[in-house]
């Protein structure tokens, strides 16, 4: 909730904050990318608060953000229990995820993550991520550049 409160202070004008640090346009979107870890009821509270703001969204990964990175290269959920996603990612992606070159697989990550997506009453199920929703928003902005870089 600290991140949410900070975003409100910096983005939303109020009587106490007439000139926010970053005024939003009607087309702007604010995304909160979170992992599941031990958040518990705080995730529900965050979602409820964000729902009050137009163009504000949550994309949750269960268990961690590395689930999203995994889907850049894999079509299916892992078949084994994963205790440490950072180590696991380094074993299933040769050399580990490279933030300078692997984002070109954004479209594949969107497809793979969406095809494996399922939710329960608490959010994404284990090995699932909602980050593909944000990926879908970003892809049209970078598609031409990605096409130039793909082998």
QUIRAKA-V862254 format. One line per field, one symbol per residue. phi: phi as a letter, one per 30 degrees, with the letter a starting at -180 (. if undefined). psi: psi as a letter, one per 20 degrees, with the letter a starting at -180 (. if undefined). A space follows every 10 residues. Layout:
phi = ???
psi = ???
This chain:
phi = .ddddddedd ccdbddbdbd ebdccdddbc cccbcdhcdh dddddddddd ddcdicbcbc cbcaddedde ddbbdbddcc dccbdddedd dcbeiidcdd bdddceddde dddddcdabb dckddeicbc ddddeddded dbedddedcd d
psi = hggghggghh hpqrhimhnq hnpqrhiqqp pooqrgckhc ihgggggggh iipqkpqpop qohrhigghg ihiphqqqir pohohggghh hiooirpoih hiiikggggg gggghjpqra iibprpkqqj ihgghhhhgh hjgggghhhq .
